[in-house]
Amino acid sequence: MKSIKGRTFLLIGGAGFIGHNLALEMKKKGANVVIVDGLQVNNFLSFHSAESKGTNSELYLKILNQRLNLIRKHDIPLYILDCRDYHGLSRLFNKIKPDTVFHLAAVAHASRSNKDPYTTFDHSFRTLENALDSSRDRIDHFIYFSSSMVYGHFKGGFVTEDTLCEPIGIYGALKYSGEKLVIAYNQVFDLPYTIIRPSALYGERCVSRRVGQIFIENIMQNSEIIINGDGNDRLDFTYIKDLVNGLIKVAETEESKGEIFNLTYGKSRSLNDMINILNQYYDNINVQYIPKDKLTPDRGTLCIDKAKRIIGYQPEYPLEKGFTEYIQWYKNFFAMK
């Protein structure tokens, strides 16, 4: 194990949901953490835009202010830079001289990606290529965030890292293309890499309109919950604290290089299971079931045996524990308003 203490980590897209939680935990453990983010995608500037006026934009600005205040409070440098700017990003690499890069920049929403493929490509693939080219011959480890969506339909409701990837739609295709580009940079330039495939994340200070977030917000605003399908579709819901702990183990473990890891809880649960937990904390929940979108794959459990074996990954938050913490965070947040 190689401790993260004293090492320099650059988080590209690090002011987002995953990135800021990762940055805070790494800083707590003694790492030198630097964030670069344009604050455009699912972030401060986009929710200030007239185009974003509507669904909970004022709420999300308050959440984002809390996120940025925590980054500032913990003395984590934040460089506001559009990472589509190749020369600007390259200059930043020369200044920071990171040991490891976490590449998180992307449009983190499948349906939004399918509706606007040009913007998705620009903010996902363009930033990735710039990050990879800036990283070669400069860093020891490039960690890329892919997605469980690269698998497409889970045959038998279960996948391993060796399962054939057949993504459905723009989002999954771009994530899988990103994996191939990362591997190509290793083949051509010997850039050490690890690829991460998370699934159905939830947790504090998310504004990405993920399923658990939407459910809680709709309930607290007396709106109905809409479920695509009959609620029996299963997802490998993963609490942000488990993912962050797994990512730190990736950074600490030399054997993680050249590998792909599913970093999830490792056991799928149904959407109705999530509703049942919500029923324990809220009264009179109104759920409407509508036909399932054809671009939504049938998913399930991601096998995490490989991550357990190689990096010692041990998730600690089943849905009953993690989602309860998330609900309580939302209740406290609304009480502060």
GICORFEN-V345619 format. One record per backbone hydrogen bond with DSSP energy under -1.0 kcal/mol. CO is the residue of the C=O (numbers start at 1). NH is the residue of the N-H. Records with the same first field share a line. If there is no record, write none. Layout:
# GICORFEN-V345619
CO = NH / NH
This chain:
# GICORFEN-V345619
4 = 7
7 = 32
8 = 99 / 100
9 = 34
10 = 102
11 = 14 / 36
12 = 104
13 = 16
16 = 20
17 = 21
18 = 22
19 = 23
20 = 24
21 = 25
22 = 26
23 = 27
24 = 28
25 = 29
26 = 31
27 = 30
30 = 6
32 = 9
34 = 11
35 = 79
36 = 13
39 = 45
43 = 47
49 = 52
50 = 53
56 = 60
57 = 61
58 = 62
59 = 63
60 = 64
61 = 65
62 = 66
63 = 67
64 = 68
65 = 69
66 = 70
67 = 71
68 = 72
69 = 73
70 = 74
71 = 76
72 = 75
77 = 35
79 = 37
82 = 85
84 = 86
85 = 89
86 = 90
87 = 91
88 = 92
89 = 93
90 = 94
91 = 95
92 = 96
93 = 97
99 = 140 / 141
100 = 10
101 = 143
102 = 12
103 = 145
107 = 109
109 = 113
110 = 114
111 = 115
112 = 116
116 = 120
117 = 121
118 = 122
119 = 123
120 = 124
121 = 125 / 126
124 = 128
125 = 129
126 = 130
127 = 131
128 = 132
129 = 133
130 = 134
131 = 135
132 = 136
135 = 138 / 139
141 = 101
142 = 194
143 = 103
144 = 196
147 = 150
148 = 151
154 = 157
157 = 301
159 = 303
160 = 163
169 = 173
170 = 174
171 = 175
172 = 176
173 = 177
174 = 178
175 = 179
176 = 180
177 = 181
178 = 182
179 = 183
180 = 184
181 = 185
182 = 186
183 = 187
184 = 188
185 = 189 / 191
186 = 190
192 = 142
193 = 258
194 = 144
195 = 261
196 = 146
197 = 263
198 = 148
200 = 238
202 = 240
210 = 214
211 = 215
212 = 216
213 = 217
214 = 218
215 = 219
216 = 220
217 = 221
218 = 223
219 = 222
225 = 288
227 = 290
231 = 272
233 = 271
235 = 237 / 269
238 = 202
239 = 243
240 = 244
241 = 245
242 = 246
243 = 247
244 = 248
245 = 249
246 = 250
247 = 251
248 = 252
249 = 253
252 = 2
253 = 256
254 = 257
256 = 259
259 = 195
261 = 197
269 = 235
270 = 274
271 = 275
272 = 276
273 = 277
274 = 278
275 = 279
277 = 280
278 = 281 / 282
286 = 225
288 = 227
290 = 229
293 = 296
298 = 154
301 = 159
304 = 308
305 = 309
306 = 310
307 = 311 / 313
318 = 321 / 322
319 = 323
321 = 325
322 = 326
323 = 327
324 = 328
325 = 329
326 = 330
327 = 331
328 = 332
329 = 333
330 = 334
331 = 335
332 = 336
